[in-house]
Amino acid sequence: MEVPLADGGARLPAPRAGQPPRPAEDPVVAALLAGDEALFARLVTSWSAAMLRLARAHVSTDASAQEVVQETWLAVLRGLPGFEGRSTLRTWVFRILVHTATARGVRESRVTPVGDLTDEPGGATVDPARFRGPGDRWHRHWTPAGQPRPWDGDPAQGALRAEVRALLEAALDALPPRQRTVVVMRDVEGFTAAEVREVLGLTAANQRVLLHRGRARVRAALEVYHRGHRDDEPRGDV
């Protein structure tokens, strides 16, 4: 017997007759195991947008990303009765998503082999001259001339904000898949470093490298835009 969702789509497995639901420390998991289809529908609504963004980092089209999300939720339904609570529900769901998206991406020849955790050749992502040298008391800190320039534009300029959002999306889209996934999970979706490591199967060092390189590329794109925007500002009569 299954409990149908309100939209008539996927269904939660209902507890067997005469058998109480398996206890779970997480009340959300306990409710899902008890067949709460309304709660499951809310989770689908709440998490699917983030899942779609992450899936898109691994596959070639929006349609493929949507299929990955659908396949993930079906896998969640199948696997929920065996969920042991060794991770949070969200971490478990997103781990299924990444595995599903990676498998689809491999078929589409879009994903770098898992062994290449940096997604790019070695080398600095920010010009080393922008940091203080080994003999300086503040070694590896920004130099006065090298530090990122502040954004001091009027926040009320809606058109400018939209332009910057489009630039950010383009910069994220240009990142290698694993860098993009880490940056989106950390900076857009609010995952902790530990959650990202668990979902992606990364070491702490690899997670830091991917996050640093991804952030550096996005920041570089913003700085190029910001310099161009300031250069276009009227300077008055000379």
PECOR-V601079 format. One record per residue. N is the residue number from 1. RES is the residue in three letters. SS is DSSP state (H for helix, E for strand, C for the rest). Layout:
# PECOR-V601079
{{N RES SS} {N RES SS}}
This chain:
# PECOR-V601079
{{1 MET C} {2 GLU E} {3 VAL E} {4 PRO E} {5 LEU C} {6 ALA C} {7 ASP C} {8 GLY C} {9 GLY C} {10 ALA C} {11 ARG E} {12 LEU E} {13 PRO E} {14 ALA C} {15 PRO C} {16 ARG C} {17 ALA C} {18 GLY C} {19 GLN C} {20 PRO C} {21 PRO C} {22 ARG C} {23 PRO C} {24 ALA C} {25 GLU C} {26 ASP C} {27 PRO H} {28 VAL H} {29 VAL H} {30 ALA H} {31 ALA H} {32 LEU H} {33 LEU H} {34 ALA C} {35 GLY C} {36 ASP C} {37 GLU H} {38 ALA H} {39 LEU H} {40 PHE H} {41 ALA H} {42 ARG H} {43 LEU H} {44 VAL H} {45 THR H} {46 SER H} {47 TRP H} {48 SER H} {49 ALA H} {50 ALA H} {51 MET H} {52 LEU H} {53 ARG H} {54 LEU H} {55 ALA H} {56 ARG H} {57 ALA C} {58 HIS C} {59 VAL C} {60 SER C} {61 THR C} {62 ASP H} {63 ALA H} {64 SER H} {65 ALA H} {66 GLN H} {67 GLU H} {68 VAL H} {69 VAL H} {70 GLN H} {71 GLU H} {72 THR H} {73 TRP H} {74 LEU H} {75 ALA H} {76 VAL H} {77 LEU H} {78 ARG H} {79 GLY H} {80 LEU H} {81 PRO H} {82 GLY H} {83 PHE C} {84 GLU C} {85 GLY C} {86 ARG C} {87 SER C} {88 THR C} {89 LEU H} {90 ARG H} {91 THR H} {92 TRP H} {93 VAL H} {94 PHE H} {95 ARG H} {96 ILE H} {97 LEU H} {98 VAL H} {99 HIS H} {100 THR H} {101 ALA H} {102 THR H} {103 ALA H} {104 ARG H} {105 GLY H} {106 VAL H} {107 ARG H} {108 GLU C} {109 SER C} {110 ARG C} {111 VAL C} {112 THR C} {113 PRO C} {114 VAL C} {115 GLY C} {116 ASP C} {117 LEU C} {118 THR C} {119 ASP C} {120 GLU C} {121 PRO C} {122 GLY C} {123 GLY C} {124 ALA C} {125 THR C} {126 VAL C} {127 ASP C} {128 PRO H} {129 ALA H} {130 ARG H} {131 PHE E} {132 ARG C} {133 GLY C} {134 PRO C} {135 GLY C} {136 ASP C} {137 ARG C} {138 TRP C} {139 HIS C} {140 ARG C} {141 HIS C} {142 TRP E} {143 THR C} {144 PRO C} {145 ALA C} {146 GLY C} {147 GLN C} {148 PRO C} {149 ARG C} {150 PRO C} {151 TRP C} {152 ASP C} {153 GLY C} {154 ASP C} {155 PRO C} {156 ALA C} {157 GLN C} {158 GLY H} {159 ALA H} {160 LEU H} {161 ARG H} {162 ALA H} {163 GLU H} {164 VAL H} {165 ARG H} {166 ALA H} {167 LEU H} {168 LEU H} {169 GLU H} {170 ALA H} {171 ALA H} {172 LEU H} {173 ASP H} {174 ALA C} {175 LEU C} {176 PRO C} {177 PRO H} {178 ARG H} {179 GLN H} {180 ARG H} {181 THR H} {182 VAL H} {183 VAL H} {184 VAL H} {185 MET H} {186 ARG H} {187 ASP H} {188 VAL H} {189 GLU C} {190 GLY C} {191 PHE C} {192 THR C} {193 ALA H} {194 ALA H} {195 GLU H} {196 VAL H} {197 ARG H} {198 GLU H} {199 VAL H} {200 LEU H} {201 GLY C} {202 LEU C} {203 THR C} {204 ALA H} {205 ALA H} {206 ASN H} {207 GLN H} {208 ARG H} {209 VAL H} {210 LEU H} {211 LEU H} {212 HIS H} {213 ARG H} {214 GLY H} {215 ARG H} {216 ALA H} {217 ARG H} {218 VAL H} {219 ARG H} {220 ALA H} {221 ALA H} {222 LEU H} {223 GLU H} {224 VAL H} {225 TYR H} {226 HIS H} {227 ARG H} {228 GLY H} {229 HIS H} {230 ARG H} {231 ASP H} {232 ASP C} {233 GLU C} {234 PRO C} {235 ARG C} {236 GLY C} {237 ASP C} {238 VAL C}}
